[in-house]
Amino acid sequence: MSVNEAAATTPIQPVERPILCNPYAEPTAHWEYNRETGIAAKMPGRRPAEYWYKQKSTQRGQAILEFAEGREPLVIVNQLRADVAHWRSLNYEGVTPITRELLQHWSRADRPRRLFFCQLEAVETIIYLAEILRSNRKPRFKPEFQTSDIGLLHDATGDESLEPLVRMCCKMATGSGKTVVMAMLISWAFCNRGRNPSDERFPNAALVCCPNLTVKERLQVLRPDIKDNYYEQFDMVPHRLRPLIQAGKVLVTNWHFFAPSNPHEEAGRTSPAVDKGDESLESFARARLGDLFERLPIMVLNDEAHHCYRPKPAEEDEGRAPREEIEEATVWIEGLDKINNALGAGKRGVSICVDLSATPFYISGSGYAENSPFPWLVSDFGLVDAIESGITKIPRMPVSDTTGRPDPKYFRLWAAIDAEIEPGQRLPGRARKPKPEVVYEKAQGALIQLSRQWKERWDQIQQASPGQERIPPVMIIVCDNTDIAEVFFRKISGETTEEIVTLEEVADVLGDDADEDEESAAAPAKKAAKKPKARTSYGQSEVLADFANTAARKHTIRIDSKLLAEAESEDKSKTKPEAAEALRKVVATVGRKGEPGEHVRCVVSVAMLTEGWDANNVTHILGLRAFTSQLLCEQVVGRGLRRLDYTPDRQTGLLTEEYVDVYGIPFTVVPFKGREIDKPAPEDRPKNHVFAMPERAGFEIRFPVVDGFAFALKRNLVECDVQKMEKLVLEPNREPVATFLAPTVGYQEGHPSQNSTFGYTPQDRDRYYRETHLQTIKFQIAQKIASDYAGQDFGKDGATRRVKGLLSRHQLFPQLLRIVDEYVRTRVDFHGCDPCELGLERYVRLIVERLESAIRPDASQGEPPLMPLLNRYKPIGTTSEVDFKTTRPCRGTERSPINQVVLDTDTWEASAAFRLEQLAQQGKIVCYARNDHLGLAIPYEYQGIDHSYEPDFLVRAANGKTLLLEVKGFVDNQTRAKHDAARRWVKAVNNWGELGAWDFVVTNDPQGLFGDVAPMLG
């Protein structure tokens, strides 16, 4: 039995819980399949980077017998993974201060929209290569990927007179956020260049290239000059660095942009008499780049970069890739070569070239080994890793059926159909493909069964509460050829089209043949007029009534690959048919409310869907073609794996499971969820749609978006209401005050010490206590605060702005010392520790942060009051813009501008919302809103790290005051720092006064909310 035959009969075993890893941390485990037994085992550690390939097998030099799949490690990727992890542990030694600040900003766990580990690692890898290795800096460890290895990333042109492109490719699964990575890289380059204008390592212009019009439209979010760009949506840079982003320029285009101009064309017309010759490299670059030319060298970001390579002659038995593929790859890469060499010999026009793709592999007929990776691949987080981290949906696949066969029929459906077809059921010709009607007959059972599962899902959505989304799920059918696709479309949609030719038209055609020479000039117009008319009729679906089309609404669409390719092209020499653009708009908007594709429920296509497909409501996929490699399986199923919701489970920190049911696509290297074919699939939770209700516009709550605070002293007079500050509690349970040691010989498992400390040598801090005085500690704290106020213009991210102009530090210090003394005497709980324990750095830092948050200018003595620094781009936030979906449980509202309250716990938020509704009925408050996706975040610092705090609720009281309400049980030192920051926010916003009066209240028990809130409502 051959390798492939053995694999085909091996029952593939599913895994119960495919999601193993936290999406925001480096993977700690992975599934590994045994190719002989089909059993998956959970393995510790991260999966090594590797790729699958097809290897020709021969026997004794005879003809090729079969193809066997194997896998090889991605050496460069694995080396860089280790080096970047080591470099990360050293806090990114060797980078600029701006780079370090950005990396820390992106890594923050309290970001409103956290970034995935795969996004961070991709960016870290590019920065490590650019700022460390390519800058000839030596890291403080022996790297596995050496500076001398950079040559491996050169994509040589073949012309020694031209500089090669230095390409760095990041492999990222569909749905893992490649566009966000591009925004991060642009932010990194623009901010560094803005701060150091002469440092050309950091470009201040970026050229973003992609394969088609749909992707180009979606990448416009990378332009800093447009509304709702990613730099604002994802809080890409700290507030104070945002102007640096605006100083850069981004051009988004597709590969047609690089097409060489026709030397015989002028003013839009082509003539043999015109011969301008070939464009020089400089003129080519100037004509394509425009203003960007003056900013060379630039950054190039290639999206869907597997289309950008240098084809070479293929081996005879491999044939050639389609002409369109070769043309696209050639035009794209040669255009980049011309821009890279536009500045002349020895100079590069492209300083950084980053490729992003889910499948950066060579295709069959490209001239390279099929499925082999681009040699400049430096980072890898593929589909398997994404599934195990919950970043994509989980494919749910057949594991058994009533036939009793070890490999269920619908797992390898095409092979099962092909095996059942008789010779007379095949089409003539060398390929001997099965007749389309026969394929439908053989696949009808699978289609009906999968359609019923779709129906269950749709019925569940229809029965959902008014707050839950009602966008229909989508089923995709991927066919082997257009004839099969046409049959399935007709059966599923009930839509048929037939040509109508009248007797008069027949007579006209016969008459034209007789005098065609006499009227040759008018022939094209007459032929167009005589084109047979088409009549479309709409009947019943033979599969599911919900899939049937009508003249008013298309529930099932068939993607004409050729027509869609014309629509996606930006070749200005060709006129696009209106039908092509209409089809593109439908395909590009599947699942989007209010768009042309909103009502699509079934998509019939040939091969894969085009890049740019980002529908996240795909729930079922049926494969009706041969799948010759695992790469092809991943590419097809990848079109249906985009998630609907990215809210992690509060208990586990993992993303919750979302599924897509897959028939006919035989995964063997991807962790999937099994389900028995004759049993209904487990219910997928419908998504709750949380949105602001237009009819409740009167309940709208507006709030300032505060990035920091203006702290300007003219007379060096400050005040601090110490008694309103949160207490500081020393924590000897976290920071031991004594350690006991004993001699150890040998090694044994278990704990190193026992319950009793008798006979052990103690090591404690008695000497430190004897030599340290509490008054000295107070002096040091006051001195630290005075130094901060006197010596800084800005905090780390602009959270607190210090304004120059202090007259003298000695005027400020006595006031600060009195404040520190009062705080230590009255607000520190020593918890039985020696008072000098307060001198530890962790406590000193906490006191400094607390007091700097609470100290304010003494307005009663003529100092300017503390004022908020509003967000430059969005100074005012509002509840009227809330619109998101979540799998978390929700509770309906009556006195909120938002239709539902999202519940993070089973009782706390629900109880608080219930009490707030009661207060509204009693007339004590007007309305309230849950602070979820509002954008109300309060900046604060804790243990030297910048954070953001989001209070639970906004409450508008009947007396006109607006409350920040926090519902909190356990209170630790970080929670206390949040509360102090909220009080500072309230003080500054009240001083500003543009949005009325504000207050902050904490309740430790929702049931006691009346008593906690009542004093604020008087």
N, C-alpha and C positions, 0 to 999 in steps of 0.2 A: 504494500500500500504506500502511495506517495505521501510526501509531507502534507500536500494540500488536501488529499483525500482524508488523511487522518484528522486534520484540523476541521474538515467539513463535517465529520461524524462525531466530533467531540462535543458533548453537551456543555454549553457555557453556563456557568453557575453565577447567578446574580449575587449582589451583596445587599444586606438588609438596610444599612445606613451608609450610602455612598459619601455623604459629607463628613469629613474627618477633621478639617482644619479651620482655624479662624481666618477669615479673609483679610484681616488687618495685620497679621503676623506671618512670619516665615513658616511654611508648612512643616509640621512635625511628624507626619505619618503619610503613608500612601498605600494604595492597593496594588498588589502584584499578582498577575494571572499566571498560572501554570499552563503553558501552551499544550501540554499533553493531557492533563486531567480536566482543564477548564475551571479549576477551583481558584478562587481569589483569596489571598491571605493579606491581612493587615500588617504592613511592615513599618518599623520605626524609622524616623528620619525622613528627609526630603527625597523625592524621586530624582535620581541623576538625570541630567539632560541627555536625551538620546533621540534617534530618529529611526523610522522603519523604512526598509528598502526592499525592492524585489530583486532577487538574484537568479540568474539563469542556471539551471541544473542540466548537466550533460552526463552521458554515460559512455565511457571508453571512446571519447572523441566523436561519438555519433551525433545525430541531430539533436536539437534541443528537445527535451522531453517535457519540462514543466518550469514554472516559476515558483520559487520558494521565498517566503518573506523572512527577513532577518532584521536585526537592529544593531546600530553602532552608536557609541557615545559621541556627544558633541563636545569635543575636547576643550575648545576655546571657551565655550559657555561654562563648563564645569570649573575651569581654572578661574575665570573672572568671578563666578559666584563665590568661591572661597576667598578671593582677594578682596572683593567688595565687602563681604561680611566682616573680614578682619579690619578693613579700613573703617567700616561703620562703628565697630567697637572702640576705635581710637578717636571717635568724635570727628571723623572726616578731616584728619590732619592734612595740612597743605593747601586747603581751599581758601578762597577769599572770605572775608567776614560776611559779605552779602550771601554767598553760596551757603555758608553754614547756617545763617539765619533762615534762609528759605527752606533748607532741609529740615530744620527743627520745626518750622512753621507747618510744613506738610505732614510731619510725623505726629503732630499733636492728637491725642486721643479724644479731646473734647471739641474737635472741630464739628460744626453743624453738619458738614458732609465729609465724613472721614474718607481718606484715600486708601485704596487697596494696597496690600504689600507688593503685589506684582507691578503696580504703577510706580511705587516708590523705588523698587529695585531696578526697574528699567531706567529711570532717570538717574539713579545713583551710578549705574554702570556707565552711562554716557558721560556723566560729570567726572567720574574717576578716570576714564580714558582721556578726556579733554584737558582737565586741570592737573592731573598728576602725570600720567604716562606720556602723553603727547607734549607736555610742558617740561619733560625731562626732570621731573621731581622724583626723588627716590623715597618710597614709603618706608616707614620704620619697621619693616618686616620683609622677608624674602618673598616676593610675589611669585605665584605660579605662572602668570602671564607676564613676560618680561617686556621692557620697553622695546627691545629689538624685535619683538613679535608683532609690532604695529604693522609691519610690512604685509602680514597675512590679511590685513583688512583693505589692502589696495585693490581696487577694481581697475586693472590696467586697460588702456584703450587699444593696445596693439600697435600704437604709433609712438615710438620713443620720443618724438618731439613734443608730445602732449603730456601734461601732468596727469597722473592717475587720480581718480576720485578715491578718497578715504571714506569708505562706507561702514556704518555701524548699524546692524539690523537687530531690532527687538521683536521677537516672536511673542505675540499676545493673542490669546483666544478671542474669538468674536464675543463681544459683550463685556470684555474686561476693561474697557475704557482707554482705547488708544488715543482718542481725541483729547482726553484729559492729560495724557502724557505729553502730547504735543504742546498743549497750553503751558505745562510745567517747564518744558525745555525753552519755549519762547520767553517765559518769565525769567528764567535763570539767565539767559543771554542778554535780554534787554536791561534787566536791573543791574547786572554787572557792568555792562557797557555804559549805562547812564551814570553810574558812580565813577567809572574809570574810562573816560571817552577815548583815551589813546590805546587801550588794551584791545587789540584786534582778535584776541582769542574768543571774544564775545561779540558776535555780530549784532547790529542794531536793525537788521532787516531779515525777514524770513520768507522763503518761497515754499509754499505748501502745494505739492503736486498729488494728483489723484487720477483714477482711471475714467470717471464718467461724470455726467452732469449732476446726478442725484447726490453723489458723495461730495461734489464741489459745493452744492447748495448747503449741505449739512456742516461743512467745515468752515462756513463763514463765521461761526462763533469764535474762531481763532483771531478774528480781526479786532483789535482793541477799540476801534473807532465806531463799532456798531452797538446797538442796544442789546442787552442780555447776552453779552459775550461771556465766555467761560472764565475770564479773569475775575469777573464780579460774581457769577453764579457759584463758582467753586472757591471763592476767597483765596485766589492763587497767591497773593502776596500781602504782607502786612500793609496797613493803611498808609504809612509814611512812604512806602516804596511805589505806590500806584502811579504817581506821575511819571516814573521812569518807564513804565510799560507804555504809556501814551506817546513817549518820544520815539518808540520803534515803529516799524511799518511791516505789515504782513500782506502778501499777495497770494491769493488762493486760486489755483487754476488746474486744468487737467492736461493730459499728454498731447492733445491736439495743439496746444499752445506752442509746442516745440517743432511743429511741422515746418520744414524748410520752405521758404518762399519760392514761387515760380519765377525764374529769371526772365521769362517771356511775358510776364504779366505787369500791367501798369494801369493805374486808375480803375482797377476792377475788371479790365479786359485783357485777353490773351491774344498775342500776335507774334508770328514768327519774326517779324521785323524788329521786335524788341528783344534785346539780349543784354541784360544787366550783369550777367555773370553770377557766380555763386557769392553768397554773402560772406564777408569776412567774419571771423569769430567775434570781433568787437561789435560790428554792426548788427550781427545776430543777437547778441546779448543786449545791446541798447534797445533794439526794436522790441524785444520780448519783455525786458525788465522795466523799461521806463525809468521812473524815479529811483528804483532800486539799484540801477546800475551805479549810481554815484555812491552807493553804500557798500559796494563790494569790498572785501569778501563777505558773503552772506551765509545764512543757515538755510539748508534745504531739508525739508521733511517730506518723505515719500510715503503716502498712505496707500494701502493695498499694494505694497512694493513688490509683490511676486510678479507683477506685470513688467517690472523694470529690470531687464538683464540684457546681456549681449548674446544673441543667438549665434550658434556656430553650426557648421554642417553636421547633420545627424548621421548616424550610422545607417547603412543601407536598409537593414532589417527593421529599423525604428521608424522610417518615414519622416515626414515633416509635420510640425505643428500647423494648425490652420493659418492661412495667410494673414488674417486679421491679427492673430496673436503675435506673429513675427513682426508685423508692421508696428504695432503698438510698442512692443518691447524695444525695437530698434530706434524709433523716433524719440521715445522717452529718454533712453540712456544717452543717445548721441546729443540730444539737446542739452543735457546736464554737462556733458563733456565740453561743449562749446562755451557754456557759461563759465565753467571751471577754468578754461584757458583764455578767457577774453582779455585778461590783463597783460598777457604776454608771457614770454618764457620765464620759467622760474618762479612765477607768481600764481597763486591759486585764487580763483574767484569764488570758490566754495570752501569756507573754513570748516564747516561741520555738515555732514550729510548723514541723516538718520533715516533708516527704513523701518516701517512698521507694517506688520502683516501677521495674519493668523496662520498662513501657510507659505512661508518663504522658501519654497522648494521649486526645483526645475521640473517642468512638465515634459511629458513624452514628446519627442520630436524637436526639443529645444537644442539638441546637440549635446546635452549633458545626461548623465545617468538619471533616469526617471525617479522622482521623489527625493533626489539628493538635495541637501540644504545649500543655501547660499554660503560661500566660505566666510563671509564677513558677519555671520550671525554671532552676536555677543551676549544676548539675553534671551531666555526662553521661559515662558509661562503659557503652556499650551492648553488645549481643551481638557485633557485629562486632569491637569492640575486645577483648572478652573472649576470643574465639576466637584472635585474633592474639597475645594474651598467654598463651595456653595455660590460661586459668582455667576454660574449659569444654571439653567434648569437641569434636572436629572432625566436622562433618557430612560423611559420605562419600556421594557422589551419583552417579547414572549419567552417564557421559559418551559412551558409544557402545553400540550393540547390533547384532545380526546383520541388522537390517532395512536397515542402511546409511544410514538417514535422519540428517541432521545433528544433529537434536535427538532423543535416544533416547526411545522411547515411555514408559518408566517415569519420565521426568523430569517431564512434564506428563501424568500418567496420567488424571486426570479429564477433561481436554479430549480426550484420545485416545479414551476410552470414549464420551464424548458424541457424538463425530463418527461413530462406528461404529454407533450405535443407530438402528434403523429406526422409522418412525412408530408401528407397531403394538406396539413394545416400550416405549412410554411410557405413563405413567398419565394418565388424563383430568384436566382442569383447566387453569387458566391457566399454571401453572408447567411442565407437561409434563415432569415429572421421570421419569427412567428407572425401570422396575420393578426392585425389589430383586434378584430372581433373575437378571435380565439383567446388573445391575452385578456380581454375583458371578461370572457366567460370563465377563464381559469382563476382570475383574480377577484371575481365578483364577491365571493364569500368573505375574503379579507376586507374588501371595500365596505360591504354592508356592516360587517362586525365593527370596524373602526368608526364608521359613521354613527352607529348606535352609541358608541362611547362618546363621540362628539355631542350627540343629542342629549345624553345624560348631563354633560357639562353645561350645555346651553339651557336646559330646563332648570338646572340649579341656579344659574345666573338670573333667569327670568323670575324665579321665586325669591330672589334676594330682597333685602329691605331697600327702601328708597335711597338710602345713603350709599349703597354699593353700586359699583360700576355695572353697566349693562352692554358694554362693547362685546360683540359676539366673538367666541373663540374661532380660530382658523385651522383648517386642515389643508395640508400641502400634499399634492400627489406629483411625484417626480417620475416622468415617463422616459422610455428609451428613445423614442423618436416622435416626430410631429404627427404621424398618422395615428399612433396609439393615443397621443394626447387629445387628438380631435375626437376619437370615439369616446373616451372617458368624459370629456367636456360635454358632449352631446347627451350622454346618458345621465350625467349628474345634474346638468343645468336645465334640461328640457328644451334648450334653445337650438334651433336649426336654421341654417341659411341656405337658400337655393337661388340659383341664377334663373332669371326669366328672360327669354328671347321671344319677341313677338314676330308675327308673320311679316309685318312691315319692315322690321329690322333685318330679317333674312333677305328680303328683296333688295333692301338698300345695300347690303353687303355684296350680293351678286352683281348689282348694277355697278358698284364701285370698282369691281375687278375688271370690268370692260373698259372703263375710261380712267384708270388709275394714272396713266402717264400724263393725260391732259391736265389733271388736277393735282399733280404731285405736290405743289406748294401748299394746298389746303388739306392734304392727306392726314397729317398728324392731328389736326383739330377734328376732322370728321371721324377718324378712328376712335378718338377719345369720346366723341359724342355717341358712337355706336357700341361702346362697351356695355356688355349685358348688365341689366339691372339686377340687384340682389334683393331678395325678400326674406326677412327674418320672422320666424314664428316662434311662439313660446308655448310649450306644453308642460306636462308634468314631469318631475324628476323621477327617474327609475330607481333612485337610491334613497333620497330623503327629501321630503317636501320643503324643508327649510333651505335646501340648496337651490331650489328652482329659481330661474330668472324670470323677470317680467320686463315689459317695455320701460317701466318706470324705475326699476331697481335691479342691479346685477349683484346677486349673492355669490355666484360662481364666475370666476374669470379664467380665461386661458391666456397664458403669457406666450405671445408670439416672439420668440427669441430674436428673430431678424428685425422685426418692427421695433422691439424694445431697444435693440442695439442702435438703430437709427436715431431714436429719441435721446439716448444717452450720449450720443456723439455731439461734439461741438465743431465738427468739420463745416466751416462756413461755405465751402464750395458745394455743399449738398443742401437741398431744401428738405426740411423735415415734413413728412405727412402729418396732418392734424391728428389723425388717429394714433400716430406714434406718441406724440406729446400727451394726448389724453390717457393712453395706456400707462405711460411713465408716471403720471400724477396719481393714478389709481394705485399702482404697485407701490409707489413711494409712501403712500399715506394709509396703508392697510392698518386698521385698528385705531386710527386717530379720529376722535370725535369731531364732527363738523367738516371733515375733509372728504374728498372723493372716494377714498377707500374705506370709509367708516363701516359700511354694511357688508363688506366682503366676508364670506364664510368659508369658501373653498377656493384654492388656487391650484390650477393644473398647469404644469410646466414641463419643459424638456431640460434634462440635465439639471444644473443648479440655478438658483435665482441669482440675479446680478448683485454685485457689490453695492452696498448702500441699503440693502434690505435690512431694516431694523425693527420690524414688527415684533412686539413682545407678547402678543396674544396667540401665538401659534401653540396649539395643544396636541395636534396629531399629525403624523407624517407617514405616508405610504410610499415605499420605494418600488418602482416597477422597471428596473433596469439591472444590468450586471454591475456589481461593485467589485472592481478588480484590486482594490487596495484599501487598507485602513485609512489612508489619507483621504481618499474619496468619500469614505463613510463619514469621516469627521467633517468634511466640507459641507456635505449635504445636510446632515443632522444639525450642524452648527447654525443653519439658517433658522432653526426653531428653538434655540436654547437661550434667547435673551429673557431675562427675568422681568417680572412685573414689579416686584417689591424688593427693596434692599435693606429692610429693617432687621437687625439681628435679634435673636432671642435674648431676652434680658438675663435668663438663667445661665445659658451655655455660652453666650457670646457668638454663637454660630448663626449663619443665615438659615432661615427656615426652608424646608424642601418645597420646590416647585417642580412640576413634572411635564414632560411631553411624551405621549405614547407613540412608539415607532414600530411599524411593521415593514419587513422586507429590506432592512439595512443592517447587515450582520456585523455589529461591533464585536471585537474580541479583545481589544486592548483598552477599552474605556470602562470605568466602573458604571454599571447601570442598575436600575431598580427593576427587579423581576415582577411580573404579574402573570397569573394564569389566564389563558385566553378565554376559557369558558366561565370566568368569574368577572364581575364588574370591577373596574378600577377603584381604588380608594378615592374618596372625594377630595378634590383639591379645594382648599378654602377660597371662596370668592373674595375679591379685594374690596375693602370698604373705601368708598370715594368720599373724601373729606373736602368740603368746599364752602366758600362764603356764599350765603344765599342772598340773591339780589333783593328779594322782598323784605329782608331784614337790614337793609342799608342804614336804617336809623340806629342800629346797634353798633355801627362801626366804631372801632377803637383805634386811634392813631397814636403813634409813639415815636420818639426820636431814636434814630440809629446812631448810637454813641460809640465812637472808636477810641476815645481817650478823653483827657481832662486838661484844661488850661489852668496852670498853677502859677500865677504871676504875683510876686511880692515887690512892693515898692518901699515899705518901711521895715521889712523883716519881722512882721508881727503875725503870729500864728495862734490858732486855738485848736483844742481837741476835746470833745466830750467823751472822756475816757469811760465814764460809767455806762454809756450806751454801747460800748464795744463788746464784742464776744470775748469770752474768757479763753486763756491759753492753758491747756492741760498738759503737764509733763507726762510722758508715757514710758515708764520704766519697763513695761511689758514689751515694748518695741525696741528700746535702747537700754540693754542691761547695764546695771551699775556695778556688777561684780561678775567675774568669771573664775571657775575653779578648774585647776589643771592637775593631772597626775601623770607619772611616767608610764609610757606605753611600750610594750615589747610585742612585736608581731602585729597581726591584723585579725580582726574579727568583725563579723557583720553585726549591725545593730547600732544603738546609740552609744556615744563615747563616754557618757557619765551615768551615774545612778542617782537614786532619789536622795541619798544622804551625801552631805559634803564633808563628812568626817574623814580625816586623813588626806584630804586633797589640798593642794596649794592654792590659796586665793590670790587673785589679782583684781584690785579694785582702784577707785579713784580717790582714796583718802589723802594721799599726798597732794593731789591736785586741789582738793577742797581746802587743805591747810594753807596752800600757797596762793590761793585765789580769793579775792574779796568781792562780795556782791556789788559794792559801790563801784569797783573798777569795771565790772561788767556793764553796769548802767552807763558809765561814762563812755565805754566803747560803743554801746548801742546808739547813744545820742550823737556821738561823733560820726558814726556811719550815716545816720539820717542827714545830718548837716552837710556831710560831704556829698551825698546824693543830690540834695537840693541845690547845692552851690556849683556842682561840677558837671551837670548834664543838661543838654538841651532837650533830649528825648529819652523816653523809656525804650525798651528793646523793640517794641512794635508800635510805638506811638501811644500805648495805653495811658501813659501819664506824661504830659509835656511839661518840662521844666523851662521856665523863661529866664534868660540872663538878666542881670541887673541888681543882684544882691549887693548891698552896700558893704557889709562885712560879716564874716561868719561868726565872729564873737558875739554879735547882737542876737543871732538866732540860737546859738548853742544853749544858753541858760534856760530859755523857754523849753527847748526840746528835752533838756535833762529833767526839768520838773514834770513834764508829761511822761517820760519814761519811768521816773520814780513812782508816780501815781499808778501807772499801769502795773508795774511789778508788785507793788504793795496790795493792790485791790483786785486785779483781774487775772493773776496767775495762780493756778492751782498746782502746787508743787507735788501733790500726790505722794507725800511721805519722803520725797527725795531731798537731799541736801540742796539748799538754795543755790549753791554755786554750780549745780547741774545746768542752770540756766545759761552758763557760759558756753555750752556746746554750740557749734556752728548751726546745727539744725534749728535750735531754739532761737538763737540770735537772729537768724534770717527770718523766722516766722514773726518775731516781734517787730523787726524793721519793716517787713511787708505790711503787717497789720497797722502800724502807726502811720506809715506813709499813705496808707489808704484812708485813714481817719483824720489826719491833720489837714486843716484847711486854713486859708488866709483869714485873719481876724477882721471880718467886714465891719464889726462895730468900731474898730479903730481906723477905719478908712482904707483898709486893703481891698483891692478888687476881689469880688467873690469867686469861688470855684465855679468854673463854667465847663459845659460839655463840648467836646470836639466832635461835630457831627460828620458822618460819612460823606465824603465829597461827592460821591456818585448817587447815593440814595439817602438823603438826610432824614426823611420821614418814612416810617413803615406803617402798614395798615393791615387790619384783619381782612379787608375786602379782597386781598390778593391770594388768600389761602386756596390751594387746589392741589391735592395730592392723593395718592392711593396707598393703602396699607393693609397688611394681613392681620394687624393687631386688632383685638376686640375694640368696639366703639359703643358709645351710648348716645342716643339721640338727645337733642337739646330743644328748648323753647325760647330761652332768653339769652341766646348767644348769636352773634352774627354768623357763626360757623355751624353747619348742620349737625356735626357730631363731635363728641369729646373722645379722643383716643385714650385708651386705658393701658398704661404700662404695667400695672399690677391689677389683681382681681378686685381689690376693694378700695384702695386709697383714692385714686382719681375719681372713681365712680361715686364714692361717698362725698367727696368734696363737691363734685358737680351737683349732686342731689341737694346738698345744703345750700349751694349758691342759687339753685333754682328756687328753693324755699325763701331765701332772702329776697329774691326778685319779686316773688308773689306777695311778700309782705311790704314791698315798696321801699326796702332799705337799700337795695342796689338796683341799678338800671339794667345792667347786662354784664356778661363775663365772656372770656375766651381762653381756651387752652393754648399755652405758648408752645405750639408744635408747628414747625415750618413757618413761623411768623418772621423770624429773623431778629427777634429781640434777644440779644446776647450782651452780657455785661463783662467787660474785660477786667481781669484781675491777675495777680501774680502769686504763685505759691511755690515755695522752696526754689526760687530762682527761675521758675518756668512760667511762661505766659499761658493763661487759660481763658476760657469763656464760660460764663455761668448763665443758664437759662432758667429763670423762675417758672413755676408751674402754671400760674394763671395770671391774667390781667382782669381786674374787676373795676367797673365804673360805678362808684357809689352815687346815691341819690343826691348827696351834697356837692357833686361835681368833681370830687377827688377821684383819682385813678390809683388803684392799689396794685403793687406787685405782690402776689400771694404765693408763698412757698409751703407745700405740704411735705413735712420731713419727719421721719422717725429717728433713726440713729444719727447723732451729730458727732463728727470728728473735727480735727483741727482744720482740715481743708474746707469742710462745710462752714465752719466759722469764718474762714477767710472769704468765702462767697458772700456770706451775709454782710460782712463789713463792706465789701465792694458794692453790694446793692444799696446800702445806706449812703455811700459816697455818690453813687449814680443818682439817687433820689435828690440829694442835696444839690448837686450840680444842675439837674434838670429843673428843679424848683427855682434856682437862681436865674436860670435862662428864662423860664416863665412863659414860653410860647405855646405850650400844650397843657396849661392848667396846673393844678397842684397834684403831687404824687406822694405816695408813702409806700413803705415796705412792711409786710407782716408775715410772720412765720407761725404756722400751727403744727403742733406735734401730734394732733389727733383730729381727723376730719369731723368726728362726732362733736368735738368741742369748738368747731369753727365759729359758731355764733359768738362765743365769749371772746375769742381771739380777735375777731374782726370788728365786733361792736364798737370798741373805743375809737376806731377810725371813721365811723359812719355818722358821728354826732353832728 
